[in-house]
Amino acid sequence: KCKAIEKAWRKKNPNYSIEYYHTHKEPWSKRTADYRRTKYQNDPSYRIQQVLSTQIWYYLSGKGKENRTVNLLGYTIEDFIRVCGVGEENQQIDHKIPITWFIDNTPIHIMWHLDNLQWLDSKQNKRKGNRYADPVLDSYLQIALPHIKENFVNFLKH
């Protein structure tokens, strides 16, 4: 019943979301930037993850220093394309087992293993969030399980 009421309201007010976004965009952006800056400065795990994500993005986009990244990941851009393909413009690289499920000091090549990566539409990736939705190969799961935080292990066992 609530969904029907919400749908009717949205039909009567089609521009509300756009107007709300433009009205609240600046304060929301500032709050988000402040939160990320504080977390980056105070949380070493978050900082490392951000730096690595940026380096890997540069690498995959062809802008980074290939040798260092290949040594970290254990595969080349060609390997990535062969296994994962080339994503569409509106797609993002998704970790099937979310990075936050791994314990601190997990080797990068395990978190960013090709069997743990897939392309997802950006909206679908945001909806998925910090959940395990797509199964990984058993061979990769055996490598990853010793590095998974205890409270997530049962989600991964079939």
N, C-alpha and C positions, 0 to 999 in steps of 0.2 A: 504494500500500500504506500509506504514512504517513497519507494522508487518512482511510482506513478505520479505522486504529488511533485517530487523533485523534477521529473521529466516535464511535467506540465509547466512548472515555474520557469524552467530553463527555456522552454519554447516561447513563453511570454517575454522573457528577458534575455534574448540571444547575445547581446553585447556586454552583459554584466561581467563575465570573466575577463574579457579584454580590457574593459574600463578599470576593473579592480587591479589587474596586473599593472597597468600604466600608472595608477594612483599609488600603488605600494611598492613599485619596482625598486626605487632608490633606497628606501630604508631596509628592505629585505636584502638587497645586494650588499649593503654595508654590514648588516648583522652577519651575513654568511661569510663575508671576507674577514671580519673581525674574529669570528669563531675559528675559521681555518688558520688564520695567522697565529692565534693563541695556541691552538692545538699543535701546529707545526713547531712552535718555539718550545713547547713544554712536553711533548710526547715523542720520544725518540723513535718508537716503532712507526708512528704515523709519518714522521719526517722521512725515515728511510723508505717507506712504502711510496710516498709522494715522489721522492727523488728517483727511485727505480722506475716507477710508472712513467715518469717524464722521459727518462733515458730510453726506456723500451719503446715509447711512442716515437721518439726521434729516430730510433733505430729502424722501426718498422715503416716509418714514413720516408726512409732514405736520407735523413738529415744528420744522423748520429755517426759516431766513430765506431765502425763495425767491429773491429778486433776486440775491444774491451767488452762489448755487449755479447758477442759470440762466446767469449770465454765465460761470462756470467750465466748465459742461458743454455749453452751447449748445442745451439742450432743456429743456422743462418736464415736470412730473410727468404732465401729460396726454399729451405726446409719448411718454414712457416707457411708460405704460399702453397706448397705442395700438399700439406696436411690440412690447413684451415681455409685455403683459398684467399681470394681478395675480397674484402668486405665492400658492401655498397656504401654510398655516401652517408646514409643515415644510420649506419651500423656502428657498433662499438665492440671491442674485444671484451668478452665476458669470461670470467673464471667459473667453471662449472662448480668446483668447490671454492667458495669465496675465500679470498686472501685472509680475512679476519678469522677464519676457522683454524688457521695454522698457528702453532705456537711460535713464540719469539725465537729468533735465530734459525728459523727453517731456511735451508739453502734456497736461494732464488730459483735455481733450475728445477726445483720440485714444485714450487708455487706456480711458476710460469711454464711448466711442462706443456708440450704441445697437446697432450691428451687431456689437459685441464682447461684448454682454451677453445672458444667458439665465437663466431660472430653472432650478435643479436641486434635486432632493431633497437634503437636507443630507448624508445618508450617501453618496449618489452623488458629491456635490461633494468630500467628503473623500477618497473613493476616487480620484477624478480627480486631485486634488492639483495639482501644478505642471506639468501636461501639457496639450498642445493636442489635444483630442479631437473637437471639433465644428467643421467648416469655417466660415469667414467668407465673406462676399460678396467677389468679386474687387475691386469698387470700394473696399471698406474695406481690403482687403489692400494695395492700391496706396498708400493713405494711411499705413498702419501700417508697412510694410516698412522705410522709411528710419529708423524709430525702434526697430527690433528689434536686440537685442544680436547680434553677429556669429555666435556659436556656436548661435543658434536659427533663423537665417534659413532654413537648408535644410529644417527641419521644416515650414515654412510654404509652401514652393514646391510646387505640385501636380505 
